[in-house]
Amino acid sequence: MKLKSQTRLTGLHPVLIAAATALIERCYARGVNILITQGLRTIAEQDALYAQGRTKPGAIVTNARGGYSYHNFGLAVDFALLLPNGSSVSWDMRRDDNNNQIADWQEVVKEAKALGFEWGGDWTSFKDYPHFQMVFGLTLTQLRAGAKPSTSAVEAAYKIIHRKEEEELKGEVIAVVKVNGVKVADGVLEKGITYVPVRIIAEALGAQVGYDSATRTVEIKSTH
C-alpha cells in the first residue's frame, strides 16, 4: 500500500511523510486501503488547478491560487479510497468495503485526526473532503514570506504521530522472566516476543557479558 503512494510523498515536509505513512498503515490495519493522490503541488500546478472551471474547462475544485494552498509548501495531502482491484480509486464517502457499518471515509478521517492532521471536511466556507494538512501554526502569508515550522512545533507533531505506538507499548503485557525458578527481570511481551536486557539473563545463566563499543558488539561467554 505504501509503495503505491510513495511518489506522491516526495517533496513533503518530513513530518507529513511520517504522518501520511502512518495513516496508510493504520487504515490498512482497519481493512481500509487508501491512496495518497496529491502531495506537494508547485505554484504553476496550483495556478493551473485554480484556472479549472474559470478560464479552463472543468468544475471548480479549488479557491486557492498559487502560493495560497498548503500543498504548495509540502504541508498537505489528498487521499482517495483504493478499491479492491488495487488500481482504481473512489471518493465515495459512503463506501464500507470492510463491512463494519462505519463508512471507510470516516475511518480514515478519524485516524488522520489522531495523527494531528486538520481535515478539509471540517472547513465552513469551502469543504475539501479528501484534504488533510498540518500547518504548525503558520499562516500562508508567513509561508510565502519564507517561514518554516519551528523545531518545537515539529517535535510536538512527531510526538503526536508516535503517541499511539508508545501507548500500545506501555500497554503490553509484562512477562515475568525466571531462570531456574527465580525471577530475574520483567520483560515486555510484544507480538509473541519477550524483550529483556541481555546482561541480566546472561549473568543469571552464569555467563559473562562484554561490549565492544568500537564494533558495537555484545559478546556472551559461558563460564561453564
PyMOL commands that set and color helices and strands:
alter all, ss='L'
color gray80, all
select helices_A, chain A and resi 2-9+14-29+43-51+70-73+104-114+120-122+140-144+151-170+198-204
alter helices_A, ss='H'
color red, helices_A
select strands_A, chain A and resi 34-38+76-82+89-90+118-119+131-133+174-179+182-190+193-195+207-212+217-222
alter strands_A, ss='S'
color yellow, strands_A
deselect
rebuild
show_as cartoon
